[in-house]
């Protein structure tokens, strides 16, 4: 399926600004990879024995891949979305059986000295598959069958990657929640996710009683906002919240030797539910079921956080989370990477130390500095000005992808473009966030910057398919 349009039409319709941003990011990433592994004994930036030399080989491969994508008819990606998705899932499963384990994750296939990570390409095929399914005529989240199929399309690669013990790559699939929201998925699920994350964090920082107070206040405010006349309702529900807390404190004080804190919490909630039911009957509380479910499930979640944290979250992940929250301060152990990363970025100052002049980078103080922590090199050698420039380029790329999506004539192209923008945003936010201590160390690459052929090729494919779809739309308008 090769597009045989006139070359002048092809060249004139391409979004050259997006391609220029892509080329700048790849070139800057290459320079930073060289700087991150630089020492005085190296023969040069093109040395194939060094990571900078191998990266330029991958850059050449990406140039060919990008050109092929632009020449292939855009209908190819719609027609073969499902076969490509199935093939990627089978490949992910094959990695579980025949793959090689690197850094604790069995997610690599080694072909001689070159490693290949199928989970990177699975992001491309999942984006195509979800766009294909959600673009069929009559799709609706209100149909239970459609909703279940969306969950299966996104959940299948997520589960297989989790089985590979690559939690960082698996979490990336949650970025598709942004796409679902754009396409009309209910906002309640995002409130629930935000609430769970908040509860998980604050449960390590404050007492259980304080957590209960926050939950009650949150539910009260949400109910008031959703149903209007919120001032009167907040006052009434606040009395219920205070009484519920009082019941909890009383039951915990009187029966502290006979019942657990979890049981005391449940007793207080059950009693307060009776008061809420009276209120609902009197004031026609429309969202009584939602309120009860939100309140009860939130407090139950808080009561089980300790169990989940100790039995589900792995040890190294526990340490990174506790270090991030300041519960533990192990600068020579689990907190070493992030601490050295912040030192490197902070030492760059406003203008940076200059290319190849980063001491934290040059003397290998920051582990994984050419992959997961590549942003440290940017901060140290280019300073605040350089980091702002890099982030601005990333923001420009994401905004242009969103505009591409809005220009599409069909929902397939729109959903795909938003999927690419969401994946890029997630990678950028998490990677930069972990280098400056805002999120736990997860271990995902910075797009177009981190060393690695799998990620560079995958991000190139993601982006150029979107460019091709936009090109088709522009050509049809001529």
BAZANU-556730 format. One record per residue (C-alpha): residue number from 0; y negated, x, z. Coordinates in pm, whole numbers. Layout:
BEGIN
<node kollo="NUM" Y="Y" X="X" Z="Z"/>
...
***
This chain:
BEGIN
<node kollo="0" Y="0" X="0" Z="0"/>
<node kollo="1" Y="-272" X="236" Z="-116"/>
<node kollo="2" Y="-621" X="100" Z="-161"/>
<node kollo="3" Y="-733" X="194" Z="-518"/>
<node kollo="4" Y="-1099" X="98" Z="-494"/>
<node kollo="5" Y="-1359" X="324" Z="-649"/>
<node kollo="6" Y="-1420" X="636" Z="-441"/>
<node kollo="7" Y="-1796" X="586" Z="-440"/>
<node kollo="8" Y="-1751" X="240" Z="-289"/>
<node kollo="9" Y="-1515" X="382" Z="-29"/>
<node kollo="10" Y="-1751" X="662" Z="70"/>
<node kollo="11" Y="-2055" X="436" Z="83"/>
<node kollo="12" Y="-1888" X="173" Z="303"/>
<node kollo="13" Y="-1743" X="401" Z="571"/>
<node kollo="14" Y="-1907" X="395" Z="913"/>
<node kollo="15" Y="-2020" X="758" Z="898"/>
<node kollo="16" Y="-2200" X="741" Z="1233"/>
<node kollo="17" Y="-1874" X="664" Z="1412"/>
<node kollo="18" Y="-1695" X="941" Z="1225"/>
<node kollo="19" Y="-1977" X="1185" Z="1309"/>
<node kollo="20" Y="-1949" X="1096" Z="1679"/>
<node kollo="21" Y="-1573" X="1148" Z="1657"/>
<node kollo="22" Y="-1615" X="1489" Z="1490"/>
<node kollo="23" Y="-1871" X="1598" Z="1750"/>
<node kollo="24" Y="-1640" X="1499" Z="2036"/>
<node kollo="25" Y="-1341" X="1677" Z="1883"/>
<node kollo="26" Y="-1545" X="1991" Z="1811"/>
<node kollo="27" Y="-1693" X="1996" Z="2161"/>
<node kollo="28" Y="-1348" X="1940" Z="2307"/>
<node kollo="29" Y="-1213" X="2235" Z="2111"/>
<node kollo="30" Y="-1490" X="2463" Z="2240"/>
<node kollo="31" Y="-1422" X="2353" Z="2598"/>
<node kollo="32" Y="-1050" X="2413" Z="2563"/>
<node kollo="33" Y="-1128" X="2766" Z="2450"/>
<node kollo="34" Y="-1368" X="2813" Z="2742"/>
<node kollo="35" Y="-1119" X="2674" Z="2992"/>
<node kollo="36" Y="-849" X="2928" Z="2903"/>
<node kollo="37" Y="-1079" X="3216" Z="2808"/>
<node kollo="38" Y="-1030" X="3570" Z="2934"/>
<node kollo="39" Y="-1145" X="3908" Z="2809"/>
<node kollo="40" Y="-801" X="3999" Z="2668"/>
<node kollo="41" Y="-790" X="3710" Z="2418"/>
<node kollo="42" Y="-803" X="3799" Z="2050"/>
<node kollo="43" Y="-1022" X="3504" Z="1955"/>
<node kollo="44" Y="-1072" X="3131" Z="1941"/>
<node kollo="45" Y="-836" X="3097" Z="1641"/>
<node kollo="46" Y="-547" X="3279" Z="1809"/>
<node kollo="47" Y="-241" X="3055" Z="1765"/>
<node kollo="48" Y="-93" X="3206" Z="2077"/>
<node kollo="49" Y="-368" X="3039" Z="2279"/>
<node kollo="50" Y="-432" X="2670" Z="2338"/>
<node kollo="51" Y="-757" X="2679" Z="2142"/>
<node kollo="52" Y="-569" X="2808" Z="1837"/>
<node kollo="53" Y="-300" X="2540" Z="1865"/>
<node kollo="54" Y="-563" X="2271" Z="1913"/>
<node kollo="55" Y="-730" X="2354" Z="1583"/>
<node kollo="56" Y="-391" X="2308" Z="1417"/>
<node kollo="57" Y="-374" X="1959" Z="1568"/>
<node kollo="58" Y="-730" X="1899" Z="1451"/>
<node kollo="59" Y="-621" X="1977" Z="1096"/>
<node kollo="60" Y="-327" X="1739" Z="1129"/>
<node kollo="61" Y="-566" X="1470" Z="1257"/>
<node kollo="62" Y="-790" X="1520" Z="954"/>
<node kollo="63" Y="-495" X="1448" Z="725"/>
<node kollo="64" Y="-385" X="1151" Z="938"/>
<node kollo="65" Y="-736" X="1005" Z="936"/>
<node kollo="66" Y="-763" X="1036" Z="558"/>
<node kollo="67" Y="-425" X="869" Z="504"/>
<node kollo="68" Y="-523" X="581" Z="731"/>
<node kollo="69" Y="-842" X="523" Z="532"/>
<node kollo="70" Y="-647" X="518" Z="204"/>
<node kollo="71" Y="-377" X="276" Z="320"/>
<node kollo="72" Y="-449" X="-94" Z="269"/>
<node kollo="73" Y="-558" X="-250" Z="598"/>
<node kollo="74" Y="-304" X="-532" Z="549"/>
<node kollo="75" Y="-34" X="-275" Z="624"/>
<node kollo="76" Y="-128" X="-269" Z="991"/>
<node kollo="77" Y="-105" X="-647" Z="1017"/>
<node kollo="78" Y="226" X="-673" Z="830"/>
<node kollo="79" Y="400" X="-389" Z="1015"/>
<node kollo="80" Y="250" X="-445" Z="1361"/>
<node kollo="81" Y="571" X="-585" Z="1509"/>
<node kollo="82" Y="815" X="-334" Z="1349"/>
<node kollo="83" Y="599" X="-45" Z="1466"/>
<node kollo="84" Y="584" X="-193" Z="1815"/>
<node kollo="85" Y="963" X="-233" Z="1834"/>
<node kollo="86" Y="1012" X="121" Z="1706"/>
<node kollo="87" Y="779" X="260" Z="1974"/>
<node kollo="88" Y="963" X="70" Z="2249"/>
<node kollo="89" Y="1298" X="207" Z="2126"/>
<node kollo="90" Y="1146" X="555" Z="2123"/>
<node kollo="91" Y="1020" X="512" Z="2480"/>
<node kollo="92" Y="1370" X="405" Z="2588"/>
<node kollo="93" Y="1519" X="704" Z="2405"/>
<node kollo="94" Y="1292" X="932" Z="2607"/>
<node kollo="95" Y="1454" X="800" Z="2927"/>
<node kollo="96" Y="1789" X="921" Z="2796"/>
<node kollo="97" Y="1713" X="1231" Z="2591"/>
<node kollo="98" Y="1362" X="1327" Z="2705"/>
<node kollo="99" Y="1249" X="1633" Z="2895"/>
<node kollo="100" Y="1086" X="1624" Z="3237"/>
<node kollo="101" Y="746" X="1792" Z="3272"/>
<node kollo="102" Y="539" X="1775" Z="3594"/>
<node kollo="103" Y="777" X="1517" Z="3739"/>
<node kollo="104" Y="751" X="1272" Z="3446"/>
<node kollo="105" Y="1037" X="1229" Z="3199"/>
<node kollo="106" Y="809" X="1129" Z="2915"/>
<node kollo="107" Y="833" X="1416" Z="2669"/>
<node kollo="108" Y="1044" X="1501" Z="2366"/>
<node kollo="109" Y="1051" X="1873" Z="2296"/>
<node kollo="110" Y="1080" X="1981" Z="1931"/>
<node kollo="111" Y="1111" X="2356" Z="1963"/>
<node kollo="112" Y="800" X="2483" Z="2142"/>
<node kollo="113" Y="605" X="2164" Z="2067"/>
<node kollo="114" Y="604" X="1871" Z="2305"/>
<node kollo="115" Y="560" X="1511" Z="2191"/>
<node kollo="116" Y="474" X="1221" Z="2424"/>
<node kollo="117" Y="574" X="884" Z="2270"/>
<node kollo="118" Y="374" X="687" Z="2525"/>
<node kollo="119" Y="55" X="796" Z="2347"/>
<node kollo="120" Y="164" X="638" Z="2019"/>
<node kollo="121" Y="287" X="331" Z="2209"/>
<node kollo="122" Y="-76" X="254" Z="2291"/>
<node kollo="123" Y="-145" X="227" Z="1917"/>
<node kollo="124" Y="150" X="1" Z="1843"/>
<node kollo="125" Y="85" X="-216" Z="2148"/>
<node kollo="126" Y="-275" X="-264" Z="2033"/>
<node kollo="127" Y="-152" X="-372" Z="1690"/>
<node kollo="128" Y="116" X="-601" Z="1832"/>
<node kollo="129" Y="-113" X="-778" Z="2077"/>
<node kollo="130" Y="-374" X="-821" Z="1803"/>
<node kollo="131" Y="-112" X="-962" Z="1565"/>
<node kollo="132" Y="24" X="-1210" Z="1817"/>
<node kollo="133" Y="-308" X="-1330" Z="1959"/>
<node kollo="134" Y="-451" X="-1377" Z="1609"/>
<node kollo="135" Y="-195" X="-1629" Z="1489"/>
<node kollo="136" Y="-329" X="-1979" Z="1419"/>
<node kollo="137" Y="-307" X="-2201" Z="1723"/>
<node kollo="138" Y="-279" X="-1925" Z="1985"/>
<node kollo="139" Y="-403" X="-2032" Z="2327"/>
<node kollo="140" Y="-372" X="-1897" Z="2679"/>
<node kollo="141" Y="-329" X="-2258" Z="2790"/>
<node kollo="142" Y="13" X="-2259" Z="2624"/>
<node kollo="143" Y="262" X="-2123" Z="2872"/>
<node kollo="144" Y="483" X="-1980" Z="2597"/>
<node kollo="145" Y="190" X="-1787" Z="2448"/>
<node kollo="146" Y="89" X="-1652" Z="2786"/>
<node kollo="147" Y="444" X="-1534" Z="2862"/>
<node kollo="148" Y="470" X="-1358" Z="2527"/>
<node kollo="149" Y="142" X="-1175" Z="2587"/>
<node kollo="150" Y="274" X="-1064" Z="2925"/>
<node kollo="151" Y="597" X="-943" Z="2763"/>
<node kollo="152" Y="418" X="-749" Z="2487"/>
<node kollo="153" Y="202" X="-567" Z="2743"/>
<node kollo="154" Y="457" X="-553" Z="3023"/>
<node kollo="155" Y="746" X="-403" Z="2829"/>
<node kollo="156" Y="586" X="-63" Z="2751"/>
<node kollo="157" Y="431" X="-62" Z="3098"/>
<node kollo="158" Y="770" X="-101" Z="3267"/>
<node kollo="159" Y="942" X="159" Z="3049"/>
<node kollo="160" Y="666" X="414" Z="3113"/>
<node kollo="161" Y="688" X="344" Z="3487"/>
<node kollo="162" Y="1062" X="418" Z="3464"/>
<node kollo="163" Y="965" X="752" Z="3310"/>
<node kollo="164" Y="775" X="823" Z="3633"/>
<node kollo="165" Y="448" X="848" Z="3440"/>
<node kollo="166" Y="233" X="611" Z="3644"/>
<node kollo="167" Y="-91" X="744" Z="3498"/>
<node kollo="168" Y="3" X="646" Z="3142"/>
<node kollo="169" Y="145" X="315" Z="3262"/>
<node kollo="170" Y="-179" X="214" Z="3434"/>
<node kollo="171" Y="-362" X="254" Z="3102"/>
<node kollo="172" Y="-198" X="-68" Z="2982"/>
<node kollo="173" Y="-403" X="-261" Z="3238"/>
<node kollo="174" Y="-703" X="-187" Z="3016"/>
<node kollo="175" Y="-584" X="-473" Z="2792"/>
<node kollo="176" Y="-710" X="-711" Z="3061"/>
<node kollo="177" Y="-1056" X="-650" Z="2917"/>
<node kollo="178" Y="-934" X="-767" Z="2577"/>
<node kollo="179" Y="-771" X="-1077" Z="2724"/>
<node kollo="180" Y="-1094" X="-1170" Z="2899"/>
<node kollo="181" Y="-1287" X="-1130" Z="2572"/>
<node kollo="182" Y="-1043" X="-1370" Z="2408"/>
<node kollo="183" Y="-1086" X="-1641" Z="2670"/>
<node kollo="184" Y="-837" X="-1561" Z="2946"/>
<node kollo="185" Y="-932" X="-1715" Z="3280"/>
<node kollo="186" Y="-1162" X="-1509" Z="3499"/>
<node kollo="187" Y="-974" X="-1600" Z="3818"/>
<node kollo="188" Y="-714" X="-1330" Z="3756"/>
<node kollo="189" Y="-987" X="-1065" Z="3750"/>
<node kollo="190" Y="-1129" X="-1193" Z="4077"/>
<node kollo="191" Y="-779" X="-1169" Z="4225"/>
<node kollo="192" Y="-731" X="-813" Z="4095"/>
<node kollo="193" Y="-1072" X="-706" Z="4227"/>
<node kollo="194" Y="-993" X="-865" Z="4562"/>
<node kollo="195" Y="-656" X="-687" Z="4586"/>
<node kollo="196" Y="-811" X="-350" Z="4507"/>
<node kollo="197" Y="-1088" X="-410" Z="4761"/>
<node kollo="198" Y="-844" X="-520" Z="5030"/>
<node kollo="199" Y="-622" X="-220" Z="4961"/>
<node kollo="200" Y="-915" X="17" Z="5006"/>
<node kollo="201" Y="-1079" X="-141" Z="5311"/>
<node kollo="202" Y="-744" X="-176" Z="5492"/>
<node kollo="203" Y="-743" X="204" Z="5531"/>
<node kollo="204" Y="-1102" X="219" Z="5652"/>
<node kollo="205" Y="-1145" X="-66" Z="5900"/>
<node kollo="206" Y="-937" X="-266" Z="6148"/>
<node kollo="207" Y="-717" X="-562" Z="6045"/>
<node kollo="208" Y="-950" X="-804" Z="6225"/>
<node kollo="209" Y="-1244" X="-683" Z="6018"/>
<node kollo="210" Y="-1037" X="-724" Z="5702"/>
<node kollo="211" Y="-961" X="-1084" Z="5797"/>
<node kollo="212" Y="-1330" X="-1152" Z="5849"/>
<node kollo="213" Y="-1409" X="-1013" Z="5504"/>
<node kollo="214" Y="-1136" X="-1225" Z="5345"/>
<node kollo="215" Y="-1262" X="-1542" Z="5507"/>
<node kollo="216" Y="-1622" X="-1476" Z="5414"/>
<node kollo="217" Y="-1521" X="-1395" Z="5056"/>
<node kollo="218" Y="-1325" X="-1719" Z="5021"/>
<node kollo="219" Y="-1608" X="-1919" Z="5174"/>
<node kollo="220" Y="-1867" X="-1777" Z="4935"/>
<node kollo="221" Y="-1639" X="-1825" Z="4632"/>
<node kollo="222" Y="-1578" X="-2189" Z="4724"/>
<node kollo="223" Y="-1946" X="-2256" Z="4772"/>
<node kollo="224" Y="-2045" X="-2099" Z="4442"/>
<node kollo="225" Y="-1772" X="-2270" Z="4241"/>
<node kollo="226" Y="-1841" X="-2621" Z="4366"/>
<node kollo="227" Y="-2220" X="-2634" Z="4398"/>
<node kollo="228" Y="-2414" X="-2748" Z="4705"/>
<node kollo="229" Y="-2297" X="-2421" Z="4844"/>
<node kollo="230" Y="-2534" X="-2395" Z="5140"/>
<node kollo="231" Y="-2392" X="-2696" Z="5322"/>
<node kollo="232" Y="-2035" X="-2592" Z="5242"/>
<node kollo="233" Y="-2084" X="-2232" Z="5349"/>
<node kollo="234" Y="-2219" X="-2346" Z="5685"/>
<node kollo="235" Y="-1923" X="-2578" Z="5740"/>
<node kollo="236" Y="-1664" X="-2330" Z="5619"/>
<node kollo="237" Y="-1821" X="-2054" Z="5826"/>
<node kollo="238" Y="-1745" X="-2254" Z="6136"/>
<node kollo="239" Y="-1385" X="-2278" Z="6020"/>
<node kollo="240" Y="-1375" X="-1904" Z="5951"/>
<node kollo="241" Y="-1513" X="-1819" Z="6296"/>
<node kollo="242" Y="-1271" X="-2059" Z="6462"/>
<node kollo="243" Y="-981" X="-1908" Z="6267"/>
<node kollo="244" Y="-1079" X="-1560" Z="6384"/>
<node kollo="245" Y="-1108" X="-1691" Z="6738"/>
<node kollo="246" Y="-759" X="-1840" Z="6718"/>
<node kollo="247" Y="-625" X="-1508" Z="6592"/>
<node kollo="248" Y="-788" X="-1307" Z="6869"/>
<node kollo="249" Y="-669" X="-1554" Z="7133"/>
<node kollo="250" Y="-309" X="-1559" Z="7009"/>
<node kollo="251" Y="-300" X="-1181" Z="6977"/>
<node kollo="252" Y="-445" X="-1135" Z="7325"/>
<node kollo="253" Y="-219" X="-1386" Z="7502"/>
<node kollo="254" Y="103" X="-1299" Z="7320"/>
<node kollo="255" Y="54" X="-936" Z="7225"/>
<node kollo="256" Y="387" X="-840" Z="7377"/>
<node kollo="257" Y="583" X="-1125" Z="7224"/>
<node kollo="258" Y="456" X="-1158" Z="6867"/>
<node kollo="259" Y="346" X="-916" Z="6596"/>
<node kollo="260" Y="-3" X="-896" Z="6450"/>
<node kollo="261" Y="127" X="-1043" Z="6124"/>
<node kollo="262" Y="259" X="-1349" Z="6308"/>
<node kollo="263" Y="-70" X="-1387" Z="6494"/>
<node kollo="264" Y="-251" X="-1380" Z="6162"/>
<node kollo="265" Y="-22" X="-1644" Z="6017"/>
<node kollo="266" Y="-65" X="-1871" Z="6321"/>
<node kollo="267" Y="-442" X="-1855" Z="6295"/>
<node kollo="268" Y="-431" X="-1927" Z="5923"/>
<node kollo="269" Y="-197" X="-2224" Z="5957"/>
<node kollo="270" Y="-417" X="-2380" Z="6224"/>
<node kollo="271" Y="-732" X="-2320" Z="6025"/>
<node kollo="272" Y="-568" X="-2481" Z="5722"/>
<node kollo="273" Y="-561" X="-2807" Z="5913"/>
<node kollo="274" Y="-936" X="-2786" Z="5960"/>
<node kollo="275" Y="-983" X="-2707" Z="5592"/>
<node kollo="276" Y="-771" X="-3010" Z="5501"/>
<node kollo="277" Y="-996" X="-3233" Z="5713"/>
<node kollo="278" Y="-1300" X="-3085" Z="5542"/>
<node kollo="279" Y="-1141" X="-3132" Z="5200"/>
<node kollo="280" Y="-1071" X="-3500" Z="5266"/>
<node kollo="281" Y="-1422" X="-3563" Z="5395"/>
<node kollo="282" Y="-1621" X="-3369" Z="5133"/>
<node kollo="283" Y="-1384" X="-3397" Z="4834"/>
<node kollo="284" Y="-1308" X="-3030" Z="4822"/>
<node kollo="285" Y="-1195" X="-2993" Z="4456"/>
<node kollo="286" Y="-1047" X="-2645" Z="4485"/>
<node kollo="287" Y="-855" X="-2691" Z="4810"/>
<node kollo="288" Y="-530" X="-2560" Z="4658"/>
<node kollo="289" Y="-700" X="-2255" Z="4510"/>
<node kollo="290" Y="-882" X="-2188" Z="4837"/>
<node kollo="291" Y="-563" X="-2205" Z="5045"/>
<node kollo="292" Y="-364" X="-1992" Z="4801"/>
<node kollo="293" Y="-639" X="-1729" Z="4782"/>
<node kollo="294" Y="-685" X="-1716" Z="5156"/>
<node kollo="295" Y="-319" X="-1717" Z="5250"/>
<node kollo="296" Y="-207" X="-1472" Z="4980"/>
<node kollo="297" Y="-493" X="-1231" Z="5061"/>
<node kollo="298" Y="-403" X="-1211" Z="5428"/>
<node kollo="299" Y="-33" X="-1182" Z="5347"/>
<node kollo="300" Y="-116" X="-897" Z="5108"/>
<node kollo="301" Y="-309" X="-717" Z="5382"/>
<node kollo="302" Y="-13" X="-761" Z="5618"/>
<node kollo="303" Y="223" X="-595" Z="5367"/>
<node kollo="304" Y="-2" X="-309" Z="5251"/>
<node kollo="305" Y="151" X="-59" Z="5493"/>
<node kollo="306" Y="503" X="-137" Z="5372"/>
<node kollo="307" Y="402" X="-112" Z="5005"/>
<node kollo="308" Y="212" X="210" Z="5064"/>
<node kollo="309" Y="500" X="378" Z="5246"/>
<node kollo="310" Y="789" X="255" Z="5029"/>
<node kollo="311" Y="648" X="202" Z="4679"/>
<node kollo="312" Y="369" X="458" Z="4636"/>
<node kollo="313" Y="502" X="811" Z="4590"/>
<node kollo="314" Y="418" X="1084" Z="4841"/>
<node kollo="315" Y="179" X="1279" Z="4619"/>
<node kollo="316" Y="4" X="954" Z="4526"/>
<node kollo="317" Y="-29" X="861" Z="4894"/>
<node kollo="318" Y="-191" X="1195" Z="4971"/>
<node kollo="319" Y="-436" X="1166" Z="4682"/>
<node kollo="320" Y="-540" X="815" Z="4786"/>
<node kollo="321" Y="-587" X="912" Z="5150"/>
<node kollo="322" Y="-782" X="1220" Z="5049"/>
<node kollo="323" Y="-1006" X="1015" Z="4820"/>
<node kollo="324" Y="-1081" X="763" Z="5096"/>
<node kollo="325" Y="-1154" X="1039" Z="5346"/>
<node kollo="326" Y="-868" X="935" Z="5576"/>
<node kollo="327" Y="-722" X="1284" Z="5535"/>
<node kollo="328" Y="-918" X="1597" Z="5446"/>
<node kollo="329" Y="-675" X="1852" Z="5305"/>
<node kollo="330" Y="-890" X="2084" Z="5094"/>
<node kollo="331" Y="-612" X="2342" Z="5064"/>
<node kollo="332" Y="-340" X="2092" Z="4980"/>
<node kollo="333" Y="-361" X="1758" Z="4800"/>
<node kollo="334" Y="-739" X="1763" Z="4796"/>
<node kollo="335" Y="-762" X="2111" Z="4644"/>
<node kollo="336" Y="-786" X="2005" Z="4279"/>
<node kollo="337" Y="-1064" X="1754" Z="4329"/>
<node kollo="338" Y="-1256" X="1980" Z="4566"/>
<node kollo="339" Y="-1250" X="2270" Z="4320"/>
<node kollo="340" Y="-1342" X="2031" Z="4042"/>
<node kollo="341" Y="-1650" X="1910" Z="4225"/>
<node kollo="342" Y="-1749" X="2267" Z="4308"/>
<node kollo="343" Y="-1721" X="2363" Z="3940"/>
<node kollo="344" Y="-1924" X="2066" Z="3816"/>
<node kollo="345" Y="-2186" X="2102" Z="4088"/>
<node kollo="346" Y="-2227" X="2475" Z="4026"/>
<node kollo="347" Y="-2340" X="2402" Z="3670"/>
<node kollo="348" Y="-2672" X="2266" Z="3789"/>
<node kollo="349" Y="-2910" X="2114" Z="3538"/>
<node kollo="350" Y="-2851" X="2336" Z="3234"/>
<node kollo="351" Y="-2514" X="2496" Z="3311"/>
<node kollo="352" Y="-2408" X="2859" Z="3329"/>
<node kollo="353" Y="-2366" X="2899" Z="2956"/>
<node kollo="354" Y="-2072" X="2906" Z="2716"/>
<node kollo="355" Y="-1783" X="3119" Z="2850"/>
<node kollo="356" Y="-1984" X="3197" Z="3165"/>
<node kollo="357" Y="-1817" X="2953" Z="3403"/>
<node kollo="358" Y="-1677" X="3148" Z="3697"/>
<node kollo="359" Y="-1475" X="2860" Z="3845"/>
<node kollo="360" Y="-1318" X="2812" Z="3503"/>
<node kollo="361" Y="-1282" X="3176" Z="3407"/>
<node kollo="362" Y="-1103" X="3271" Z="3729"/>
<node kollo="363" Y="-869" X="2969" Z="3721"/>
<node kollo="364" Y="-986" X="2804" Z="4041"/>
<node kollo="365" Y="-940" X="2457" Z="3889"/>
<node kollo="366" Y="-577" X="2368" Z="3804"/>
<node kollo="367" Y="-500" X="2189" Z="3475"/>
<node kollo="368" Y="-850" X="2277" Z="3357"/>
<node kollo="369" Y="-769" X="2251" Z="2986"/>
<node kollo="370" Y="-600" X="1910" Z="3017"/>
<node kollo="371" Y="-667" X="1662" Z="3297"/>
<node kollo="372" Y="-966" X="1851" Z="3442"/>
<node kollo="373" Y="-1131" X="1957" Z="3116"/>
<node kollo="374" Y="-1452" X="1781" Z="3222"/>
<node kollo="375" Y="-1503" X="2051" Z="3485"/>
<node kollo="376" Y="-1568" X="2301" Z="3208"/>
<node kollo="377" Y="-1831" X="2070" Z="3061"/>
<node kollo="378" Y="-2006" X="2036" Z="3396"/>
<node kollo="379" Y="-1998" X="2405" Z="3484"/>
<node kollo="380" Y="-2095" X="2558" Z="3150"/>
<node kollo="381" Y="-2318" X="2282" Z="3007"/>
<node kollo="382" Y="-2461" X="2143" Z="3329"/>
<node kollo="383" Y="-2599" X="1797" Z="3393"/>
<node kollo="384" Y="-2763" X="1783" Z="3049"/>
<node kollo="385" Y="-2433" X="1861" Z="2879"/>
<node kollo="386" Y="-2235" X="1604" Z="3077"/>
<node kollo="387" Y="-2493" X="1335" Z="3000"/>
<node kollo="388" Y="-2470" X="1425" Z="2631"/>
<node kollo="389" Y="-2091" X="1398" Z="2633"/>
<node kollo="390" Y="-2092" X="1068" Z="2822"/>
<node kollo="391" Y="-2359" X="934" Z="2585"/>
<node kollo="392" Y="-2140" X="1017" Z="2286"/>
<node kollo="393" Y="-1847" X="837" Z="2447"/>
<node kollo="394" Y="-2065" X="533" Z="2522"/>
<node kollo="395" Y="-2191" X="534" Z="2163"/>
<node kollo="396" Y="-1836" X="536" Z="2033"/>
<node kollo="397" Y="-1728" X="247" Z="2255"/>
<node kollo="398" Y="-2034" X="38" Z="2165"/>
<node kollo="399" Y="-1978" X="95" Z="1795"/>
<node kollo="400" Y="-1615" X="-11" Z="1832"/>
<node kollo="401" Y="-1725" X="-332" Z="1999"/>
<node kollo="402" Y="-1973" X="-395" Z="1716"/>
<node kollo="403" Y="-1693" X="-333" Z="1467"/>
<node kollo="404" Y="-1490" X="-596" Z="1645"/>
<node kollo="405" Y="-1768" X="-851" Z="1633"/>
<node kollo="406" Y="-1817" X="-787" Z="1259"/>
<node kollo="407" Y="-1455" X="-867" Z="1176"/>
<node kollo="408" Y="-1388" X="-1178" Z="974"/>
<node kollo="409" Y="-1055" X="-1246" Z="1147"/>
<node kollo="410" Y="-942" X="-1229" Z="1507"/>
<node kollo="411" Y="-679" X="-961" Z="1432"/>
<node kollo="412" Y="-944" X="-700" Z="1358"/>
<node kollo="413" Y="-1163" X="-810" Z="1648"/>
<node kollo="414" Y="-882" X="-795" Z="1903"/>
<node kollo="415" Y="-766" X="-457" Z="1776"/>
<node kollo="416" Y="-1115" X="-304" Z="1791"/>
<node kollo="417" Y="-1165" X="-431" Z="2143"/>
<node kollo="418" Y="-823" X="-292" Z="2239"/>
<node kollo="419" Y="-926" X="55" Z="2118"/>
<node kollo="420" Y="-1260" X="30" Z="2300"/>
<node kollo="421" Y="-1084" X="-78" Z="2621"/>
<node kollo="422" Y="-828" X="204" Z="2607"/>
<node kollo="423" Y="-1100" X="463" Z="2545"/>
<node kollo="424" Y="-1318" X="322" Z="2824"/>
<node kollo="425" Y="-1028" X="329" Z="3069"/>
<node kollo="426" Y="-934" X="688" Z="2985"/>
<node kollo="427" Y="-1294" X="809" Z="3004"/>
<node kollo="428" Y="-1375" X="627" Z="3329"/>
<node kollo="429" Y="-1056" X="735" Z="3508"/>
<node kollo="430" Y="-1057" X="1095" Z="3387"/>
<node kollo="431" Y="-1423" X="1165" Z="3465"/>
<node kollo="432" Y="-1399" X="960" Z="3784"/>
<node kollo="433" Y="-1112" X="1167" Z="3920"/>
<node kollo="434" Y="-1289" X="1497" Z="3845"/>
<node kollo="435" Y="-1588" X="1392" Z="4056"/>
<node kollo="436" Y="-1383" X="1227" Z="4331"/>
<node kollo="437" Y="-1449" X="859" Z="4254"/>
<node kollo="438" Y="-1090" X="762" Z="4175"/>
<node kollo="439" Y="-751" X="911" Z="4272"/>
<node kollo="440" Y="-605" X="1186" Z="4057"/>
<node kollo="441" Y="-388" X="997" Z="3808"/>
<node kollo="442" Y="-335" X="1249" Z="3533"/>
<node kollo="443" Y="-451" X="1102" Z="3203"/>
<node kollo="444" Y="-631" X="1297" Z="2927"/>
<node kollo="445" Y="-998" X="1280" Z="2838"/>
<node kollo="446" Y="-1004" X="1148" Z="2480"/>
<node kollo="447" Y="-1069" X="1416" Z="2213"/>
<node kollo="448" Y="-1132" X="1679" Z="2484"/>
<node kollo="449" Y="-808" X="1741" Z="2672"/>
<node kollo="450" Y="-564" X="1984" Z="2515"/>
<node kollo="451" Y="-261" X="1822" Z="2357"/>
<node kollo="452" Y="-147" X="1715" Z="2015"/>
<node kollo="453" Y="6" X="1383" Z="2119"/>
<node kollo="454" Y="-313" X="1249" Z="2275"/>
<node kollo="455" Y="-545" X="1382" Z="2001"/>
<node kollo="456" Y="-334" X="1236" Z="1721"/>
<node kollo="457" Y="-291" X="904" Z="1904"/>
<node kollo="458" Y="-663" X="863" Z="1973"/>
<node kollo="459" Y="-739" X="958" Z="1612"/>
<node kollo="460" Y="-497" X="694" Z="1482"/>
<node kollo="461" Y="-643" X="433" Z="1718"/>
<node kollo="462" Y="-997" X="504" Z="1605"/>
<node kollo="463" Y="-937" X="540" Z="1232"/>
<node kollo="464" Y="-740" X="216" Z="1204"/>
<node kollo="465" Y="-1045" X="43" Z="1353"/>
<node kollo="466" Y="-1270" X="228" Z="1106"/>
<node kollo="467" Y="-1042" X="119" Z="822"/>
<node kollo="468" Y="-1061" X="-245" Z="931"/>
<node kollo="469" Y="-1437" X="-219" Z="946"/>
<node kollo="470" Y="-1438" X="-53" Z="604"/>
<node kollo="471" Y="-1240" X="-343" Z="457"/>
<node kollo="472" Y="-1489" X="-588" Z="604"/>
<node kollo="473" Y="-1783" X="-393" Z="455"/>
<node kollo="474" Y="-1616" X="-370" Z="114"/>
<node kollo="475" Y="-1553" X="-744" Z="105"/>
<node kollo="476" Y="-1921" X="-804" Z="174"/>
<node kollo="477" Y="-2030" X="-597" Z="-128"/>
***
